[in-house]
Amino acid sequence: MRTARITLIGLLIMSGAALGQTPLPTIDGPESPDLADAVRGYIVVDRPVGGIVAYELPECRAHVVRPSGAGHAPVRSVSGPDRRGRIAFIENSLLEKSHALVTIKLDGSETVEVLRRPGCALWDEVIGEHLALAPVKGRCAFVSGLSRRQMHDPKALLLIGSLEIWDVDRQEHVRTVSDVLDQGVSWFPDGDRLTFVKLMRRDELKEMWNSHDCAAGFGAWREVPVVCTHDVEKDVTTVLHVGRHPLITQDGQSVLVQGWDLSYLRIAADGEESEPVRWPGNWYGPLAVLDRGHVLYLGLPTTGTPPTFTEHNSPLVGPKPQGTIKLGELNGRRFFTLLPEIDPRRKISYGCIPSN
């Protein structure tokens, strides 16, 4: 999502406040509570300042992983939990002008600082906003050392850097892939392969064009975002499909890919087949694609529920409408609200761990 800059302070105050108090559109019910039986895992959400909460599904019981305040620095991004119940997050210290990759268990124990580097993660473009902890093998990936690339028609400011892969158990660097867009990283279930996004020349990708492609929205760009897979052990990269923000399905058989707008394709992991997919009341996109064709996503409120707005707001912008976290059917109509209020500014991830 992109927010336009407005230089006139008065206009910003008036228009921001007015927009912030406008409720979101809603999606008509009825809801399907039986869908909750399809999900077992944790939704992880950051809290101001520096807090982390995990919601255990399907009941949505809240567990405080890291309390807010208590001298903690703000959380820039979060991922997990993995199969060992660990969460990875980027902690950003504004006072020290440094950032760190940290892991912590769901019960709040075993906090480990994997690395710390100089530079503010929010303003210095030293690290991207996307973080991905593999389900197994303790591997974590992020994009660092960002530079800007301005695109036109349509306009977009892209951030490009180096994809770093780390072993959080050994606190060691594993691999670097250059020239990667900060537009999403996702791991396959085996922890050996992951997806990322890079720019490629349009004339090299003609065979990927089809009638329901994600490519149409990129307009006159000579280079377009392309989802690639990378085998960490073999250090081999394979081009998969035009698009961005890849998300590996829980079974590892396909990849969800986003176009310029909120259009999505489900691509077979080998790139041989693709189909357009949608789900009811999508707002900010998917968090996970589960088994049996269910998707966990940031969704619109259900019709009839009272609108809610954010707290701890900038005086220049004011409160913003809150959405929900829903579970729905891919290419279906049924859905169920798991969390009825979610602040769009929060960092959110999902992970499925084995039952005891």
C-alpha positions as CSV (number, residue, x, y, z in Angstrom):
1,M,0.0,0.0,0.0
2,R,1.2,3.5,-0.8
3,T,0.2,6.7,1.0
4,A,0.5,10.0,-1.1
5,R,2.4,12.8,0.5
6,I,0.6,16.1,1.0
7,T,2.7,19.2,1.6
8,L,0.0,21.5,2.9
9,I,-0.3,20.8,6.6
10,G,-3.8,22.3,6.9
11,L,-5.0,20.2,4.0
12,L,-3.4,17.1,5.6
13,I,-5.2,17.7,8.9
14,M,-8.6,18.2,7.4
15,S,-8.5,15.5,4.8
16,G,-6.7,13.0,6.9
17,A,-9.2,13.4,9.8
18,A,-12.1,13.1,7.5
19,L,-10.8,10.0,5.8
20,G,-9.8,8.4,9.1
21,Q,-13.3,8.6,10.5
22,T,-14.9,7.1,7.4
23,P,-15.8,3.4,8.1
24,L,-14.6,0.7,5.7
25,P,-17.0,-1.0,3.3
26,T,-18.5,-4.2,4.7
27,I,-19.2,-7.7,3.4
28,D,-22.5,-9.3,3.9
29,G,-22.9,-12.5,5.9
30,P,-23.9,-14.9,7.1
31,E,-20.6,-16.1,8.5
32,S,-19.5,-19.8,8.7
33,P,-18.1,-20.6,12.1
34,D,-17.3,-24.2,11.1
35,L,-14.5,-22.9,8.9
36,A,-12.4,-22.3,12.1
37,D,-11.9,-26.1,12.3
38,A,-9.6,-25.8,9.3
39,V,-6.9,-23.8,11.1
40,R,-4.4,-24.7,13.9
41,G,-1.6,-22.3,14.6
42,Y,-0.9,-18.8,15.8
43,I,-1.5,-15.3,14.5
44,V,1.4,-13.0,15.7
45,V,0.8,-9.3,16.0
46,D,3.1,-6.5,17.3
47,R,1.9,-4.0,19.9
48,P,3.1,-0.5,20.7
49,V,5.8,-0.1,21.9
50,G,7.8,-3.2,21.3
51,G,5.2,-5.7,22.4
52,I,4.3,-9.0,20.7
53,V,1.0,-10.9,21.1
54,A,0.2,-14.4,19.7
55,Y,-3.4,-15.5,19.1
56,E,-3.8,-19.3,19.4
57,L,-6.2,-20.6,16.8
58,P,-9.0,-21.5,16.4
59,E,-10.1,-20.1,19.7
60,C,-8.0,-16.9,19.3
61,R,-6.7,-17.1,22.9
62,A,-4.2,-14.2,23.4
63,H,-0.7,-15.0,24.7
64,V,1.6,-12.1,25.5
65,V,5.0,-13.0,24.0
66,R,6.7,-9.8,24.8
67,P,5.1,-7.1,26.9
68,S,4.8,-3.5,25.5
69,G,7.1,-1.0,27.0
70,A,9.5,-2.4,29.6
71,G,12.4,-0.7,27.7
72,H,11.7,-2.6,24.5
73,A,12.5,-1.0,21.2
74,P,9.7,-0.9,18.5
75,V,9.1,-4.0,16.3
76,R,9.7,-3.3,12.6
77,S,8.7,-6.7,11.2
78,V,7.7,-10.1,12.5
79,S,7.6,-13.7,11.2
80,G,6.6,-17.1,12.5
81,P,6.2,-19.0,14.6
82,D,8.2,-21.9,13.1
83,R,7.7,-25.6,14.0
84,R,9.8,-25.1,17.2
85,G,7.5,-22.3,18.3
86,R,10.0,-19.5,17.7
87,I,9.1,-16.0,16.4
88,A,11.6,-13.9,14.5
89,F,11.4,-10.1,14.5
90,I,13.4,-7.0,13.6
91,E,13.8,-4.6,16.6
92,N,14.5,-1.0,15.7
93,S,16.3,1.2,18.2
94,L,15.7,4.9,17.3
95,L,17.9,6.1,20.2
96,E,20.9,3.9,19.3
97,K,20.2,4.2,15.6
98,S,20.6,0.4,15.2
99,H,18.4,-2.6,14.3
100,A,18.6,-6.2,15.3
101,L,17.3,-9.6,14.2
102,V,15.9,-11.4,17.3
103,T,14.2,-14.7,18.0
104,I,11.9,-15.5,20.9
105,K,9.8,-18.5,21.9
106,L,6.0,-18.2,22.0
107,D,6.1,-18.4,25.8
108,G,8.4,-15.4,26.0
109,S,11.5,-17.4,26.8
110,E,14.8,-17.9,25.0
111,T,15.3,-14.4,23.5
112,V,18.3,-14.6,21.1
113,E,19.8,-11.6,19.3
114,V,21.0,-13.1,16.0
115,L,22.6,-10.0,14.6
116,R,22.7,-6.2,15.3
117,R,23.7,-3.5,12.8
118,P,23.9,0.3,12.7
119,G,21.2,2.2,11.0
120,C,17.5,3.0,11.6
121,A,15.3,0.4,10.0
122,L,12.5,2.9,9.6
123,W,14.3,5.8,8.0
124,D,17.8,4.7,6.7
125,E,16.6,2.0,4.3
126,V,19.1,-0.4,5.7
127,I,16.6,-3.3,5.8
128,G,13.3,-4.0,4.2
129,E,9.9,-4.4,5.8
130,H,9.5,-8.1,4.9
131,L,10.9,-10.8,7.1
132,A,10.5,-14.6,6.6
133,L,11.3,-17.3,9.1
134,A,11.3,-20.8,7.5
135,P,8.9,-23.4,9.1
136,V,11.9,-25.7,9.7
137,K,15.8,-25.6,9.7
138,G,16.1,-22.2,11.4
139,R,16.6,-20.1,8.3
140,C,15.5,-16.5,8.1
141,A,15.5,-14.2,5.1
142,F,15.2,-10.4,4.6
143,V,16.3,-7.7,2.1
144,S,19.0,-5.3,3.2
145,G,21.0,-2.4,1.8
146,L,18.1,-0.8,-0.1
147,S,18.3,1.6,-3.0
148,R,15.4,3.3,-4.8
149,R,14.0,2.8,-8.3
150,Q,11.3,5.2,-9.5
151,M,8.9,3.7,-11.9
152,H,6.4,5.6,-14.1
153,D,3.1,4.8,-15.8
154,P,2.0,3.7,-13.2
155,K,4.1,5.5,-10.7
156,A,5.7,3.5,-8.0
157,L,8.9,3.8,-5.8
158,L,10.5,0.4,-5.6
159,L,13.2,-0.6,-3.1
160,I,15.9,-3.0,-4.3
161,G,18.6,-4.7,-2.2
162,S,20.3,-7.9,-1.3
163,L,18.4,-10.9,0.0
164,E,20.2,-12.2,3.0
165,I,19.6,-15.7,4.4
166,W,20.7,-16.5,7.9
167,D,20.8,-19.5,10.2
168,V,19.3,-18.3,13.4
169,D,20.5,-21.4,15.4
170,R,24.1,-20.8,14.5
171,Q,23.8,-17.1,14.1
172,E,25.6,-17.4,10.8
173,H,25.1,-15.9,7.4
174,V,24.2,-18.6,4.8
175,R,23.6,-17.0,1.4
176,T,23.1,-13.6,-0.3
177,V,21.1,-13.1,-3.5
178,S,21.6,-9.7,-5.2
179,D,19.1,-7.3,-6.8
180,V,16.0,-8.4,-5.0
181,L,12.8,-6.3,-4.5
182,D,11.5,-5.7,-1.1
183,Q,8.1,-7.1,-2.1
184,G,7.8,-10.3,-0.1
185,V,9.7,-13.4,0.8
186,S,8.1,-16.8,1.5
187,W,9.5,-20.2,2.4
188,F,8.5,-23.7,1.2
189,P,7.6,-26.2,3.9
190,D,11.0,-27.9,3.5
191,G,13.0,-24.9,4.6
192,D,15.4,-25.4,1.6
193,R,13.6,-23.2,-0.9
194,L,12.1,-19.8,-0.8
195,T,10.4,-17.3,-3.2
196,F,11.4,-13.7,-3.7
197,V,10.8,-10.9,-6.3
198,K,13.2,-9.3,-8.7
199,L,12.9,-7.0,-11.8
200,M,13.2,-8.5,-15.2
201,R,13.0,-7.1,-18.7
202,R,9.5,-7.4,-20.1
203,D,10.8,-8.6,-23.5
204,E,12.4,-11.6,-21.8
205,L,9.1,-12.8,-20.3
206,K,6.7,-12.9,-23.3
207,E,6.0,-16.6,-22.8
208,M,4.6,-15.8,-19.3
209,W,1.8,-13.5,-20.6
210,N,-1.7,-14.9,-20.7
211,S,-5.3,-13.7,-20.5
212,H,-5.5,-13.8,-16.7
213,D,-1.9,-12.7,-16.1
214,C,-0.7,-10.4,-13.3
215,A,1.3,-8.5,-15.8
216,A,-1.3,-6.2,-17.3
217,G,-1.3,-3.7,-14.4
218,F,2.4,-2.8,-14.7
219,G,1.6,-0.6,-17.7
220,A,4.6,0.8,-19.6
221,W,7.3,-0.5,-17.2
222,R,10.2,-1.9,-19.2
223,E,11.1,-4.1,-16.3
224,V,8.4,-5.8,-14.3
225,P,8.4,-7.7,-10.9
226,V,8.9,-11.4,-11.3
227,V,8.5,-14.1,-8.6
228,C,11.5,-16.4,-8.5
229,T,12.3,-19.5,-6.4
230,H,15.7,-20.1,-4.9
231,D,17.2,-23.4,-3.7
232,V,19.5,-22.5,-0.8
233,E,21.6,-25.6,-0.8
234,K,22.2,-25.6,-4.6
235,D,22.3,-21.8,-4.8
236,V,20.0,-22.0,-7.9
237,T,17.4,-19.5,-8.9
238,T,14.4,-20.3,-11.1
239,V,12.0,-17.8,-12.6
240,L,8.4,-18.7,-11.7
241,H,5.9,-16.0,-12.8
242,V,5.3,-12.3,-13.3
243,G,3.9,-10.8,-10.1
244,R,4.8,-9.8,-6.5
245,H,4.2,-10.6,-2.9
246,P,4.5,-14.4,-3.3
247,L,3.0,-16.6,-0.6
248,I,3.7,-20.4,-0.5
249,T,0.6,-22.5,0.2
250,Q,0.8,-24.6,3.3
251,D,1.2,-27.8,1.3
252,G,4.0,-26.3,-0.8
253,Q,2.3,-27.3,-4.0
254,S,1.6,-23.8,-5.3
255,V,2.4,-20.1,-4.8
256,L,-0.1,-17.2,-4.5
257,V,1.1,-14.2,-6.5
258,Q,-0.3,-10.7,-6.5
259,G,-0.6,-8.4,-9.5
260,W,-0.5,-4.6,-9.5
261,D,-3.8,-4.4,-7.8
262,L,-5.5,-6.9,-5.5
263,S,-5.7,-9.5,-8.2
264,Y,-4.2,-12.9,-7.4
265,L,-3.1,-16.0,-9.2
266,R,-2.4,-19.4,-7.8
267,I,0.7,-20.8,-9.6
268,A,1.8,-24.4,-9.5
269,A,5.2,-24.6,-7.8
270,D,6.7,-25.9,-11.0
271,G,5.1,-22.9,-12.9
272,E,3.2,-25.2,-15.3
273,E,-0.3,-24.2,-14.3
274,S,-2.0,-21.1,-13.0
275,E,-5.5,-19.9,-12.1
276,P,-7.1,-16.7,-10.9
277,V,-8.3,-16.8,-7.3
278,R,-10.3,-14.6,-5.0
279,W,-12.0,-14.7,-1.6
280,P,-14.8,-12.8,0.1
281,G,-14.1,-9.4,1.6
282,N,-10.4,-9.1,0.9
283,W,-8.9,-5.9,2.3
284,Y,-5.1,-5.9,2.7
285,G,-4.3,-9.4,1.3
286,P,-3.5,-12.9,2.6
287,L,-1.5,-14.0,5.6
288,A,-1.5,-17.7,4.7
289,V,-3.0,-20.2,2.4
290,L,-4.0,-23.3,4.4
291,D,-4.8,-26.9,3.5
292,R,-8.2,-27.6,2.0
293,G,-8.2,-24.4,0.0
294,H,-8.7,-22.0,2.9
295,V,-7.1,-18.5,3.1
296,L,-6.3,-16.5,6.2
297,Y,-6.4,-12.8,5.3
298,L,-6.9,-9.2,6.4
299,G,-10.6,-8.7,5.6
300,L,-13.3,-6.1,5.6
301,P,-15.7,-5.9,8.5
302,T,-18.9,-8.0,8.3
303,T,-22.1,-6.0,7.7
304,G,-23.9,-5.2,10.9
305,T,-20.8,-5.0,13.1
306,P,-20.0,-1.6,14.7
307,P,-17.1,0.2,12.9
308,T,-13.9,0.5,14.9
309,F,-11.0,3.0,14.6
310,T,-7.3,3.0,15.6
311,E,-5.8,4.4,18.8
312,H,-2.4,6.1,19.3
313,N,-2.8,8.2,16.2
314,S,-0.8,11.0,14.6
315,P,-2.4,14.4,15.3
316,L,-1.9,15.1,11.6
317,V,-3.8,12.1,10.3
318,G,-6.2,11.1,13.1
319,P,-7.9,7.7,13.6
320,K,-8.0,5.1,10.8
321,P,-10.6,2.5,10.2
322,Q,-9.8,-1.0,11.4
323,G,-10.3,-4.2,9.5
324,T,-10.6,-7.8,10.6
325,I,-8.7,-11.1,10.3
326,K,-10.9,-13.6,8.5
327,L,-10.7,-17.2,7.3
328,G,-12.3,-17.8,3.9
329,E,-12.6,-20.2,1.0
330,L,-10.5,-19.7,-2.1
331,N,-12.9,-19.0,-5.0
332,G,-15.8,-19.5,-2.6
333,R,-18.3,-17.4,-0.7
334,R,-18.0,-18.6,2.9
335,F,-15.9,-16.8,5.5
336,F,-15.5,-16.5,9.3
337,T,-14.1,-13.6,11.4
338,L,-11.3,-14.7,13.7
339,L,-10.2,-11.3,15.0
340,P,-12.9,-8.6,14.7
341,E,-10.5,-5.6,15.1
342,I,-7.1,-5.2,13.5
343,D,-5.0,-2.1,13.1
344,P,-3.7,-1.8,9.6
345,R,-0.4,-0.4,10.9
346,R,0.4,-3.6,12.9
347,K,3.0,-6.2,11.8
348,I,1.3,-9.5,11.4
349,S,2.3,-13.1,10.6
350,Y,1.0,-16.6,10.8
351,G,2.7,-19.9,11.7
352,C,1.4,-23.4,12.2
353,I,3.3,-25.5,14.8
354,P,2.8,-29.2,15.6
355,S,0.2,-30.1,18.3
356,N,1.5,-31.6,21.5
